[in-house]
Amino acid sequence: MNKVTISICLLFILVVALNYDQWISTDEVVPLDETEEAWRPNYLADGMLNTLYNSKGELSYQVFAKHMEHYQLLGFTLFEQPMYNLFDENGQNQWQISAQEGTLHENNRLQLEDDVTVKSLDKDGFIQTMKTDYVEIDLNNRTLTSDQLVKISGKNYVIQGEGFSANLEKRTFELLNHAKSTFSPGPTP
């Protein structure tokens, strides 16, 4: 063996000896979303108003909230006392949806809880209000689903049941389990 080969071998052994502890270390790599930092909101807002437009630049919906916390690493936004105004393709405010708490996920899926009210702003619409304790809303296609008790009110009627699905654009509503209906005819002209 010549001196160059011996020097390279000694240098290799020295590098291995100095870095041995780091190479055999079993420290777990903690994913970023499990760190304490992920549980802190990226930003907060009080008295928030946010207006969103569709790809054509038309007004799609507005959200108001008493308080908002956005968690980017976790992929959701929390709202306190949110109120959503949903607009149709003509820019007319058709529906107002409010609750005590809300969670907006990255895929535009909104979960509303506690004292949820879906109110039609069309005075001639068949359904005027829907009240429940929980609803999931797909803001992309304007569909609502719930498996909770629901009270649906319109002109001269009240329907109660458990669970519903609705499409606000098509104005289709399906009550999953009907419990009770009350009709009270209005005055005849």
CYANA upper distance limits for C-alpha pairs under 8 A (distance plus 0.5 A):
  1 MET  CA      5 THR  CA      6.87
  1 MET  CA      6 ILE  CA      7.34
  2 ASN  CA      6 ILE  CA      6.96
  3 LYS  CA      7 SER  CA      6.55
  4 VAL  CA      8 ILE  CA      6.71
  5 THR  CA      9 CYS  CA      6.71
  6 ILE  CA     10 LEU  CA      6.66
  7 SER  CA     11 LEU  CA      6.58
  8 ILE  CA     12 PHE  CA      6.61
  9 CYS  CA     13 ILE  CA      6.71
 10 LEU  CA     14 LEU  CA      6.62
 11 LEU  CA     15 VAL  CA      6.74
 12 PHE  CA     16 VAL  CA      6.71
 13 ILE  CA     17 ALA  CA      6.54
 14 LEU  CA     18 LEU  CA      6.65
 15 VAL  CA     19 ASN  CA      6.69
 16 VAL  CA     20 TYR  CA      6.08
 19 ASN  CA     23 TRP  CA      6.84
 20 TYR  CA     24 ILE  CA      6.85
 21 ASP  CA     25 SER  CA      6.48
 30 VAL  CA     34 GLU  CA      7.11
 30 VAL  CA     35 THR  CA      7.44
 31 PRO  CA     35 THR  CA      7.48
 32 LEU  CA     37 GLU  CA      8.49
 32 LEU  CA     38 ALA  CA      7.37
 32 LEU  CA     73 LEU  CA      8.00
 33 ASP  CA     37 GLU  CA      8.41
 33 ASP  CA     38 ALA  CA      5.70
 33 ASP  CA     73 LEU  CA      6.26
 33 ASP  CA     74 LEU  CA      6.60
 34 GLU  CA     38 ALA  CA      6.99
 35 THR  CA     39 TRP  CA      7.79
 36 GLU  CA     40 ARG  CA      7.56
 38 ALA  CA     71 TYR  CA      7.55
 38 ALA  CA     72 GLN  CA      8.39
 38 ALA  CA     73 LEU  CA      6.13
 38 ALA  CA     74 LEU  CA      6.98
 39 TRP  CA     71 TYR  CA      7.78
 39 TRP  CA     74 LEU  CA      8.32
 40 ARG  CA     71 TYR  CA      7.49
 41 PRO  CA     69 GLU  CA      6.24
 41 PRO  CA     70 HIS  CA      5.82
 41 PRO  CA     71 TYR  CA      5.21
 41 PRO  CA     72 GLN  CA      8.05
 42 ASN  CA     69 GLU  CA      8.03
 42 ASN  CA     70 HIS  CA      6.20
 42 ASN  CA     71 TYR  CA      6.02
 42 ASN  CA     72 GLN  CA      6.89
 43 TYR  CA     69 GLU  CA      6.53
 43 TYR  CA     70 HIS  CA      6.06
 43 TYR  CA     71 TYR  CA      8.07
 44 LEU  CA     67 HIS  CA      7.95
 44 LEU  CA     68 MET  CA      6.08
 44 LEU  CA     69 GLU  CA      5.14
 44 LEU  CA     70 HIS  CA      7.02
 45 ALA  CA     67 HIS  CA      6.21
 45 ALA  CA     68 MET  CA      5.59
 45 ALA  CA     69 GLU  CA      7.20
 46 ASP  CA     65 ALA  CA      7.77
 46 ASP  CA     66 LYS  CA      6.08
 46 ASP  CA     67 HIS  CA      4.93
 46 ASP  CA     68 MET  CA      6.89
 47 GLY  CA     64 PHE  CA      7.66
 47 GLY  CA     65 ALA  CA      6.32
 47 GLY  CA     66 LYS  CA      5.23
 47 GLY  CA     67 HIS  CA      6.62
 48 MET  CA     63 VAL  CA      8.29
 48 MET  CA     64 PHE  CA      5.97
 48 MET  CA     65 ALA  CA      5.70
 48 MET  CA     66 LYS  CA      6.98
 48 MET  CA     67 HIS  CA      7.26
 48 MET  CA     68 MET  CA      7.58
 49 LEU  CA     62 GLN  CA      7.62
 49 LEU  CA     63 VAL  CA      6.24
 49 LEU  CA     64 PHE  CA      5.04
 49 LEU  CA     65 ALA  CA      7.29
 50 ASN  CA     62 GLN  CA      6.12
 50 ASN  CA     63 VAL  CA      5.79
 50 ASN  CA     64 PHE  CA      7.08
 51 THR  CA     59 LEU  CA      8.06
 51 THR  CA     60 SER  CA      8.35
 51 THR  CA     61 TYR  CA      6.62
 51 THR  CA     62 GLN  CA      4.87
 51 THR  CA     63 VAL  CA      7.04
 52 LEU  CA     59 LEU  CA      6.81
 52 LEU  CA     60 SER  CA      6.20
 52 LEU  CA     61 TYR  CA      5.94
 52 LEU  CA     62 GLN  CA      6.59
 53 TYR  CA     57 GLY  CA      5.86
 53 TYR  CA     58 GLU  CA      5.71
 53 TYR  CA     59 LEU  CA      4.96
 53 TYR  CA     60 SER  CA      5.33
 53 TYR  CA     61 TYR  CA      7.45
 54 ASN  CA     58 GLU  CA      5.96
 54 ASN  CA     59 LEU  CA      6.97
 54 ASN  CA     60 SER  CA      6.15
 58 GLU  CA     89 GLU  CA      7.83
 58 GLU  CA     91 GLY  CA      7.34
 59 LEU  CA     87 PHE  CA      7.05
 59 LEU  CA     89 GLU  CA      8.46
 59 LEU  CA     91 GLY  CA      6.24
 60 SER  CA     86 LEU  CA      6.80
 60 SER  CA     87 PHE  CA      5.81
 60 SER  CA     88 ASP  CA      7.61
 60 SER  CA     89 GLU  CA      8.34
 60 SER  CA     91 GLY  CA      7.98
 61 TYR  CA     84 TYR  CA      7.32
 61 TYR  CA     85 ASN  CA      5.94
 61 TYR  CA     86 LEU  CA      5.05
 61 TYR  CA     87 PHE  CA      6.17
 62 GLN  CA     84 TYR  CA      6.15
 62 GLN  CA     85 ASN  CA      5.64
 62 GLN  CA     86 LEU  CA      7.28
 63 VAL  CA     82 PRO  CA      7.29
 63 VAL  CA     83 MET  CA      6.16
 63 VAL  CA     84 TYR  CA      5.02
 63 VAL  CA     85 ASN  CA      6.95
 64 PHE  CA     82 PRO  CA      6.10
 64 PHE  CA     83 MET  CA      5.65
 64 PHE  CA     84 TYR  CA      7.01
 65 ALA  CA     79 PHE  CA      6.61
 65 ALA  CA     80 GLU  CA      6.45
 65 ALA  CA     81 GLN  CA      5.98
 65 ALA  CA     82 PRO  CA      4.79
 65 ALA  CA     83 MET  CA      6.82
 66 LYS  CA     79 PHE  CA      7.99
 66 LYS  CA     80 GLU  CA      6.09
 66 LYS  CA     81 GLN  CA      6.10
 66 LYS  CA     82 PRO  CA      7.33
 67 HIS  CA     79 PHE  CA      6.32
 67 HIS  CA     80 GLU  CA      5.50
 67 HIS  CA     81 GLN  CA      7.81
 68 MET  CA     77 THR  CA      7.51
 68 MET  CA     78 LEU  CA      6.12
 68 MET  CA     79 PHE  CA      5.08
 68 MET  CA     80 GLU  CA      6.82
 69 GLU  CA     77 THR  CA      6.15
 69 GLU  CA     78 LEU  CA      5.65
 69 GLU  CA     79 PHE  CA      7.16
 70 HIS  CA     76 PHE  CA      6.84
 70 HIS  CA     77 THR  CA      4.79
 70 HIS  CA     78 LEU  CA      6.89
 71 TYR  CA     75 GLY  CA      6.52
 71 TYR  CA     76 PHE  CA      6.07
 71 TYR  CA     77 THR  CA      6.40
 72 GLN  CA     76 PHE  CA      7.05
 72 GLN  CA     77 THR  CA      8.44
 75 GLY  CA    105 HIS  CA      6.60
 75 GLY  CA    106 GLU  CA      6.08
 76 PHE  CA    103 THR  CA      7.13
 76 PHE  CA    104 LEU  CA      6.01
 76 PHE  CA    105 HIS  CA      4.93
 76 PHE  CA    106 GLU  CA      6.49
 77 THR  CA    103 THR  CA      6.09
 77 THR  CA    104 LEU  CA      5.60
 77 THR  CA    105 HIS  CA      7.07
 78 LEU  CA    101 GLU  CA      8.05
 78 LEU  CA    102 GLY  CA      6.32
 78 LEU  CA    103 THR  CA      5.15
 78 LEU  CA    104 LEU  CA      7.07
 79 PHE  CA    101 GLU  CA      6.18
 79 PHE  CA    102 GLY  CA      5.36
 79 PHE  CA    103 THR  CA      6.66
 80 GLU  CA    100 GLN  CA      6.46
 80 GLU  CA    101 GLU  CA      5.38
 80 GLU  CA    102 GLY  CA      7.06
 81 GLN  CA     98 SER  CA      7.57
 81 GLN  CA     99 ALA  CA      6.12
 81 GLN  CA    100 GLN  CA      4.75
 81 GLN  CA    101 GLU  CA      6.00
 81 GLN  CA    102 GLY  CA      7.96
 82 PRO  CA     98 SER  CA      6.19
 82 PRO  CA     99 ALA  CA      6.36
 82 PRO  CA    100 GLN  CA      7.13
 82 PRO  CA    101 GLU  CA      7.04
 82 PRO  CA    102 GLY  CA      6.88
 83 MET  CA     96 GLN  CA      7.36
 83 MET  CA     97 ILE  CA      6.03
 83 MET  CA     98 SER  CA      4.74
 83 MET  CA     99 ALA  CA      7.28
 84 TYR  CA     95 TRP  CA      8.46
 84 TYR  CA     96 GLN  CA      6.10
 84 TYR  CA     97 ILE  CA      5.52
 84 TYR  CA     98 SER  CA      6.82
 85 ASN  CA     93 ASN  CA      6.91
 85 ASN  CA     94 GLN  CA      7.98
 85 ASN  CA     95 TRP  CA      6.26
 85 ASN  CA     96 GLN  CA      5.09
 85 ASN  CA     97 ILE  CA      7.01
 86 LEU  CA     93 ASN  CA      6.35
 86 LEU  CA     94 GLN  CA      6.48
 86 LEU  CA     95 TRP  CA      5.69
 86 LEU  CA     96 GLN  CA      6.93
 87 PHE  CA     91 GLY  CA      5.90
 87 PHE  CA     92 GLN  CA      5.69
 87 PHE  CA     93 ASN  CA      4.85
 87 PHE  CA     94 GLN  CA      6.00
 87 PHE  CA     95 TRP  CA      7.59
 88 ASP  CA     92 GLN  CA      5.96
 88 ASP  CA     93 ASN  CA      7.09
 88 ASP  CA     94 GLN  CA      6.90
 88 ASP  CA    169 GLU  CA      7.92
 93 ASN  CA    121 LEU  CA      7.47
 94 GLN  CA    120 SER  CA      6.57
 94 GLN  CA    121 LEU  CA      5.63
 94 GLN  CA    122 ASP  CA      6.79
 95 TRP  CA    118 VAL  CA      7.45
 95 TRP  CA    119 LYS  CA      6.17
 95 TRP  CA    120 SER  CA      5.24
 95 TRP  CA    121 LEU  CA      6.07
 96 GLN  CA    117 THR  CA      8.50
 96 GLN  CA    118 VAL  CA      6.44
 96 GLN  CA    119 LYS  CA      5.64
 96 GLN  CA    120 SER  CA      7.04
 96 GLN  CA    121 LEU  CA      7.61
 97 ILE  CA    116 VAL  CA      7.73
 97 ILE  CA    117 THR  CA      6.13
 97 ILE  CA    118 VAL  CA      4.96
 97 ILE  CA    119 LYS  CA      6.67
 98 SER  CA    112 LEU  CA      8.45
 98 SER  CA    115 ASP  CA      8.39
 98 SER  CA    116 VAL  CA      6.13
 98 SER  CA    117 THR  CA      5.82
 98 SER  CA    118 VAL  CA      7.18
 99 ALA  CA    112 LEU  CA      6.55
 99 ALA  CA    113 GLU  CA      6.57
 99 ALA  CA    114 ASP  CA      6.42
 99 ALA  CA    115 ASP  CA      5.82
 99 ALA  CA    116 VAL  CA      4.79
 99 ALA  CA    117 THR  CA      6.92
100 GLN  CA    112 LEU  CA      8.16
100 GLN  CA    113 GLU  CA      6.86
100 GLN  CA    114 ASP  CA      5.85
100 GLN  CA    115 ASP  CA      6.66
100 GLN  CA    116 VAL  CA      7.67
101 GLU  CA    112 LEU  CA      6.34
101 GLU  CA    113 GLU  CA      5.77
101 GLU  CA    114 ASP  CA      6.97
102 GLY  CA    110 LEU  CA      7.46
102 GLY  CA    111 GLN  CA      6.02
102 GLY  CA    112 LEU  CA      4.85
102 GLY  CA    113 GLU  CA      6.66
103 THR  CA    110 LEU  CA      6.20
103 THR  CA    111 GLN  CA      5.64
103 THR  CA    112 LEU  CA      7.06
104 LEU  CA    108 ASN  CA      6.94
104 LEU  CA    109 ARG  CA      6.39
104 LEU  CA    110 LEU  CA      4.96
104 LEU  CA    111 GLN  CA      6.97
105 HIS  CA    109 ARG  CA      5.80
105 HIS  CA    110 LEU  CA      6.78
108 ASN  CA    138 ASP  CA      6.71
108 ASN  CA    139 LEU  CA      6.05
108 ASN  CA    140 ASN  CA      7.02
109 ARG  CA    136 GLU  CA      7.48
109 ARG  CA    137 ILE  CA      6.26
109 ARG  CA    138 ASP  CA      5.24
109 ARG  CA    139 LEU  CA      6.70
110 LEU  CA    136 GLU  CA      6.16
110 LEU  CA    137 ILE  CA      5.47
110 LEU  CA    138 ASP  CA      6.86
110 LEU  CA    139 LEU  CA      7.57
111 GLN  CA    134 TYR  CA      7.84
111 GLN  CA    135 VAL  CA      6.42
111 GLN  CA    136 GLU  CA      5.03
111 GLN  CA    137 ILE  CA      6.83
112 LEU  CA    116 VAL  CA      7.12
112 LEU  CA    133 ASP  CA      8.46
112 LEU  CA    134 TYR  CA      6.15
112 LEU  CA    135 VAL  CA      5.91
112 LEU  CA    136 GLU  CA      6.93
113 GLU  CA    133 ASP  CA      5.95
113 GLU  CA    134 TYR  CA      4.99
113 GLU  CA    135 VAL  CA      7.25
114 ASP  CA    132 THR  CA      8.14
114 ASP  CA    133 ASP  CA      5.13
114 ASP  CA    134 TYR  CA      6.89
115 ASP  CA    131 LYS  CA      7.55
115 ASP  CA    132 THR  CA      6.78
115 ASP  CA    133 ASP  CA      5.73
115 ASP  CA    134 TYR  CA      8.37
116 VAL  CA    131 LYS  CA      6.12
116 VAL  CA    132 THR  CA      5.75
116 VAL  CA    133 ASP  CA      5.98
116 VAL  CA    134 TYR  CA      6.96
116 VAL  CA    135 VAL  CA      7.89
117 THR  CA    129 THR  CA      7.26
117 THR  CA    130 MET  CA      6.20
117 THR  CA    131 LYS  CA      5.15
117 THR  CA    132 THR  CA      7.24
118 VAL  CA    129 THR  CA      5.97
118 VAL  CA    130 MET  CA      5.50
118 VAL  CA    131 LYS  CA      6.97
119 LYS  CA    128 GLN  CA      6.28
119 LYS  CA    129 THR  CA      4.96
119 LYS  CA    130 MET  CA      7.08
120 SER  CA    125 GLY  CA      7.55
120 SER  CA    127 ILE  CA      7.37
120 SER  CA    128 GLN  CA      5.47
120 SER  CA    129 THR  CA      6.71
121 LEU  CA    128 GLN  CA      8.10
122 ASP  CA    128 GLN  CA      8.21
123 LYS  CA    128 GLN  CA      7.83
125 GLY  CA    154 GLY  CA      8.36
126 PHE  CA    154 GLY  CA      6.34
126 PHE  CA    155 LYS  CA      7.56
127 ILE  CA    152 ILE  CA      7.48
127 ILE  CA    153 SER  CA      6.59
127 ILE  CA    154 GLY  CA      5.21
127 ILE  CA    155 LYS  CA      8.19
128 GLN  CA    152 ILE  CA      8.18
128 GLN  CA    153 SER  CA      6.24
128 GLN  CA    154 GLY  CA      5.28
128 GLN  CA    155 LYS  CA      7.89
129 THR  CA    152 ILE  CA      6.30
129 THR  CA    153 SER  CA      5.72
129 THR  CA    154 GLY  CA      7.27
130 MET  CA    150 VAL  CA      7.21
130 MET  CA    151 LYS  CA      6.10
130 MET  CA    152 ILE  CA      4.93
130 MET  CA    153 SER  CA      6.88
131 LYS  CA    150 VAL  CA      6.07
131 LYS  CA    151 LYS  CA      5.66
131 LYS  CA    152 ILE  CA      7.05
132 THR  CA    148 GLN  CA      7.07
132 THR  CA    149 LEU  CA      6.40
132 THR  CA    150 VAL  CA      5.18
132 THR  CA    151 LYS  CA      7.15
133 ASP  CA    148 GLN  CA      7.10
133 ASP  CA    149 LEU  CA      7.80
133 ASP  CA    150 VAL  CA      8.35
134 TYR  CA    146 SER  CA      6.75
134 TYR  CA    147 ASP  CA      8.30
134 TYR  CA    148 GLN  CA      6.83
135 VAL  CA    144 LEU  CA      7.03
135 VAL  CA    145 THR  CA      6.22
135 VAL  CA    146 SER  CA      5.25
135 VAL  CA    147 ASP  CA      8.41
135 VAL  CA    148 GLN  CA      8.45
136 GLU  CA    144 LEU  CA      6.08
136 GLU  CA    145 THR  CA      5.82
136 GLU  CA    146 SER  CA      6.83
137 ILE  CA    142 ARG  CA      7.19
137 ILE  CA    143 THR  CA      6.14
137 ILE  CA    144 LEU  CA      5.01
137 ILE  CA    145 THR  CA      7.15
138 ASP  CA    142 ARG  CA      5.95
138 ASP  CA    143 THR  CA      5.78
138 ASP  CA    144 LEU  CA      7.06
139 LEU  CA    143 THR  CA      7.59
141 ASN  CA    167 ASN  CA      8.30
141 ASN  CA    169 GLU  CA      8.33
142 ARG  CA    167 ASN  CA      6.38
142 ARG  CA    168 LEU  CA      6.10
142 ARG  CA    169 GLU  CA      6.84
143 THR  CA    165 SER  CA      7.77
143 THR  CA    166 ALA  CA      6.03
143 THR  CA    167 ASN  CA      4.90
143 THR  CA    168 LEU  CA      6.70
144 LEU  CA    164 PHE  CA      8.36
144 LEU  CA    165 SER  CA      5.99
144 LEU  CA    166 ALA  CA      5.55
144 LEU  CA    167 ASN  CA      6.91
144 LEU  CA    168 LEU  CA      8.28
145 THR  CA    163 GLY  CA      7.90
145 THR  CA    164 PHE  CA      6.22
145 THR  CA    165 SER  CA      4.88
145 THR  CA    166 ALA  CA      7.04
146 SER  CA    163 GLY  CA      5.54
146 SER  CA    164 PHE  CA      5.95
146 SER  CA    165 SER  CA      7.09
147 ASP  CA    162 GLU  CA      6.70
147 ASP  CA    163 GLY  CA      4.32
147 ASP  CA    164 PHE  CA      7.06
148 GLN  CA    162 GLU  CA      5.87
148 GLN  CA    163 GLY  CA      5.58
149 LEU  CA    160 GLN  CA      7.90
149 LEU  CA    161 GLY  CA      6.21
149 LEU  CA    162 GLU  CA      4.67
149 LEU  CA    163 GLY  CA      6.57
150 VAL  CA    160 GLN  CA      6.26
150 VAL  CA    161 GLY  CA      5.95
150 VAL  CA    162 GLU  CA      6.21
150 VAL  CA    163 GLY  CA      7.10
150 VAL  CA    164 PHE  CA      8.09
151 LYS  CA    158 VAL  CA      7.44
151 LYS  CA    159 ILE  CA      6.27
151 LYS  CA    160 GLN  CA      5.05
151 LYS  CA    161 GLY  CA      7.18
152 ILE  CA    158 VAL  CA      6.20
152 ILE  CA    159 ILE  CA      5.56
152 ILE  CA    160 GLN  CA      6.81
153 SER  CA    157 TYR  CA      6.46
153 SER  CA    158 VAL  CA      5.01
153 SER  CA    159 ILE  CA      6.91
154 GLY  CA    158 VAL  CA      6.99
156 ASN  CA    183 PHE  CA      6.23
156 ASN  CA    184 SER  CA      5.41
156 ASN  CA    185 PRO  CA      6.11
156 ASN  CA    186 GLY  CA      6.74
157 TYR  CA    181 SER  CA      7.69
157 TYR  CA    182 THR  CA      5.97
157 TYR  CA    183 PHE  CA      4.83
157 TYR  CA    184 SER  CA      6.52
158 VAL  CA    181 SER  CA      6.22
158 VAL  CA    182 THR  CA      5.68
158 VAL  CA    183 PHE  CA      7.13
159 ILE  CA    178 HIS  CA      8.28
159 ILE  CA    179 ALA  CA      8.25
159 ILE  CA    180 LYS  CA      6.34
159 ILE  CA    181 SER  CA      4.86
159 ILE  CA    182 THR  CA      6.92
160 GLN  CA    178 HIS  CA      6.96
160 GLN  CA    179 ALA  CA      6.04
160 GLN  CA    180 LYS  CA      5.62
160 GLN  CA    181 SER  CA      6.76
161 GLY  CA    175 LEU  CA      7.28
161 GLY  CA    176 LEU  CA      7.91
161 GLY  CA    177 ASN  CA      5.90
161 GLY  CA    178 HIS  CA      4.86
161 GLY  CA    179 ALA  CA      5.09
161 GLY  CA    180 LYS  CA      7.16
162 GLU  CA    175 LEU  CA      7.72
162 GLU  CA    176 LEU  CA      6.83
162 GLU  CA    177 ASN  CA      5.54
162 GLU  CA    178 HIS  CA      7.08
162 GLU  CA    179 ALA  CA      7.84
163 GLY  CA    175 LEU  CA      6.65
163 GLY  CA    176 LEU  CA      5.59
163 GLY  CA    177 ASN  CA      6.81
164 PHE  CA    173 PHE  CA      7.72
164 PHE  CA    174 GLU  CA      5.97
164 PHE  CA    175 LEU  CA      4.89
164 PHE  CA    176 LEU  CA      5.66
164 PHE  CA    177 ASN  CA      8.38
165 SER  CA    173 PHE  CA      6.42
165 SER  CA    174 GLU  CA      5.76
165 SER  CA    175 LEU  CA      7.19
165 SER  CA    176 LEU  CA      8.09
166 ALA  CA    171 ARG  CA      7.74
166 ALA  CA    172 THR  CA      6.04
166 ALA  CA    173 PHE  CA      4.79
166 ALA  CA    174 GLU  CA      6.69
167 ASN  CA    171 ARG  CA      6.09
167 ASN  CA    172 THR  CA      5.74
167 ASN  CA    173 PHE  CA      7.03
168 LEU  CA    172 THR  CA      7.26
